Every structure is written in structure tokens, then in C-alpha cells.
Amino acid sequence: MEKPSIRPTAETRSFWDGCRGGKLRYQTCADCGAVQRIPRSVCTHCHGLRLDWNESAGLGTVLSHTTVHRAPTPAFKTATPYVIALVDLDEGFRLMVNTRGGANPPLAIGQRVRIGFEPRGDDLLPIAEPEMP
Ligand SMILES: [Zn+2]
């Protein structure tokens, strides 16, 4: 069994296209400038419809993390244990991402991380790794 593949929606397609090129993209509102925490079609601040895509520097801080010991599907059985982190990027948006290196060494809340990419089929998934290894 293979791990699930990326299924972009109309709202997330630019994000995933960016990942495929090794670029982390995020949205800002062209009307009020608000950063959108997740890709969407309407600004959460002013309800504007003009949302621009920007490229992130890929640097952020760990808000929280958890270690997954029980695989959610058989495809993840050989990957456990692994760590999923919530990362607040410096530009003001948030990602939930896997972390490089599995559960060892564990991340710390407040730790600075850099977003890299790892292959999943024909796509690249964002992954957090310590900013200073
Ligand atoms: Zn707005």
C-alpha cells in the first residue's frame, strides 16, 4: 500500500505547484495585505477576492509537535515513529508538516526550523528540519 498522493484543489493548486518546484508559497490579500494562514479563495480579514501568491523564505518556529507511534494506515507502518509539527512561518502563515529525522532527535516548542522538501511519488512534500543542524 502506498502513502496517499497529493490531491490539489482549486485553492491549493498553486501551493502544491510551488512545492513541486521546491518553493514554499503562501497567500496575501491584494486589498488589505492580510496573510492567509491556509490557502483559500476569500480573504479572512476583509472578504476580498484578490489573493496573491508569494514565496516564503521557509523559516519558522515550532508551535507544537506530536510523535506518531501508531501508523494511521498500513502504508505508514515502516515510517513510525515520526514527528508532525505545527510551524509558524516568519511571514505569518502556519504549516502542519512532517519532520526530517523521524522522532530522533525530537523537536522542541520554540525551536527554529527551515522547510525543506522530500519526494512523495511525483510530488515534493514540505518537511521541517532544524534551521541550524
Ligand atoms: Zn483582505
Residues whose N, C-alpha, C, O or C-beta is under 5 A from the ligand:
A	BS01	ZN	C29 D31 C32 G33 A34 C43 H45 C46 H47 G48
